[in-house]
Amino acid sequence: MKCTKSKADILMILSAIAVILAAIDFVFKIDFLKLAGTQWILIAIVFGIYGLYASERKAA
């Protein structure tokens, strides 16, 4: 049995990781890749929207 993740699942996981990085930046003031916490939130939103689009496209 092959364990594969769909493109939508990977994008949603990346979105969650970006939110976690934003939270770490807000709390501990650690810049990852020299991006601010608000920029990580924007990246999370983009990944989340694209993940939802990919999952809806797969369902149709």
N, C-alpha and C positions, 0 to 999 in steps of 0.2 A: 504494500500500500504506500503510495507516494504522498508525502505531506507537502502540499504547495499552498501558498497564499495567493489570493487573487490580488490584482492591482489595487482594487478599492480597499482591501484590508491593509495592505502595506501603506497606502496613503493615510488611512485613519490612524495607524500606529505612529507614523511620522508626525501627524498632527498632535497626538498625545505627548510624544517626546518633546516637541517644540513647546507645548504648554508647560511641561515639567521644567525645561530649561528656562523659560520665562519666570516661573515661580522661584527657581534657585537664584536667578539674577535679581529679582525683587527683594528677596530675603537677605541673601549673602553678598550682594553687589559684586558678583563674579561675572565678568563678560566672557561669553563663549563666542569665539570667532569675531570678536570685537563688535557684537551686535547688542543693542539695548534690549531690555525685557519687552518693551512695546513692539519692537521689531520682531521678536520671537512670537508674540501674539499674532501679529499680522501674517507671519509665515504659517502658523497653526491654522488660521482661518482659511488661507489659500489651500493648504493641503486638505483640510476638512471639506471645503466646498468641492474640490476636485475629486475627493474620495466619494462623496455622495453622488456626484455626477457619474462617476465610473460605475458605481453600484446600480444606479438607476438604468444606465445604458445596458449593463449586463442583464438586468431583469427584463428589459423590453425585447 
